């Protein structure tokens, strides 16, 4: 059995959660870890043991709110960057037609 650092486990869980359409299997494959290992890390991060059903604590809900706010800010920044990219592409196309060598 391989030992993984706590930081790696936390990063793996964060990666899984940051990809809404991703499956545990796909993320585990990208990271090179066993699917059940990643599933256990996710459960542990949720504050549950395998098979236990408990509501998330107030602290984890506050963390979730902070993550949602960060996600919203990141999505806004992505939109801004995509708009800038599109403007630069149009400018490059314009100047490419202006200078015919």
N, C-alpha and C positions, 0 to 999 in steps of 0.2 A: 504494500500500500504506500502510495506516494504522499508526502507531506507538502502542503501548499501554504505559503505565508498568508496571514490574515488579510493583508493589503491586496493580494492577488484575488482572494475569495471575494472581497468587497468590490473590487473592480469588475470581476466576472458577473456578479449580481447586478451591478450598475449597468454594465453593457447589455445584459439581457433586458433590463427594464427600459433602457433607452431606445430599444428597437421594438416598436409596438407590434409589428407583424412577424417578428422572429419567434422561432420555437426554441425550446430548451435544447433540443437535439442539434439544431443548426448552430447555436451559439457555443455549445459544448464542442462541436466539431471544429469550429474556428479556433477555439482556445486549446484544443487538444486534450480535453478532459472527458471523463466518463459522464454520460448523460445523467445518471443517478447521482453522481457526485455534485454536479451543478444544481440539480433539483434539491438536494439536501442543503446546499449553501443558501439557496433562495428561501427555503423553509426556515432555516436558522435566522436569516436576516429578517424574516417576518415575525420572529419571536416565537415560532412554533416548532415543535418537534414533529417528526414524521408521523402522520396519523392523527395529530391533535388538531382540534378545531377551536380556535379562540379568536375573539375580536382583536383588531389591532389596538395597541395602547394609544393614549393621547399623545405621547412623545413621538411615536411613529407616524401619527396623523399630522402632527406639526411638521415633521420631517418631510412628509408627503406634500404638504402645502408649499414648503420651501422648494422642493424639487419641481413642483408644477410651475411656480413662479419663475424659476430658473429656466425651465423648458420653454415657457412663453417668451421670455427674453431672448433665448437662443433662436427660436423660430422667427422672431421679429428681425433679429440681426441677419439671419439667413435670407429673409426676403429682401432686406436692404442690399446685401451683397449680390444677390441675383439681379436686382435692378441695376446696380452699378455695372455688373458684368455685361448685361444687355446693352447698356449705353456705350460701353467701351467697344463692344463688338460692332455696333452700328457706326461708331466713329472710325474704327479701323476699316470697315467696308467703304465708307465715304472717302477716306484719304487714299485708299488703294485705287479707287477709280479716278481720283484727281491726278495722281502721279503715274502716268503711263510712260514707262521707260522705253 
